[in-house]
Amino acid sequence: PPPGYHVDTDKGFSYSTADEAFVCQKKNHFQVTVHIGMVGDPRFVRTSAGLMPIESFHVNVFGVK
């Protein structure tokens, strides 16, 4: 099954109900914590090319001005 995840905005963010989004209050000063949960101990992921070993997991955070 796919991984489960939960993202916490720890520092430098506030939630804007008007925008329905988190807003960063200070430039270059923020903290985000990501909790990732997996069922079992996965070692491979199924792709169109077949099973591939899991080498890393990346989370991208980006902002929109």
FENCOR-V389579 format. One record per pair of residues at least 24 apart in sequence whose C-alpha atoms are under 7 Angstrom apart, sorted by sequence separation. I is the first residue (numbers start at 1). J is the second residue. If there is no record, write none. Layout:
# FENCOR-V389579
i->I j->J
i->I j->J
This chain:
# FENCOR-V389579
i->8 j->32
i->9 j->33
i->8 j->33
i->7 j->33
i->8 j->34
i->7 j->34
i->6 j->34
i->7 j->35
i->5 j->34
i->6 j->35
i->5 j->35
i->6 j->36
i->5 j->36
i->4 j->36
i->5 j->37
i->3 j->36
i->4 j->37
i->3 j->37
i->4 j->38
i->3 j->38
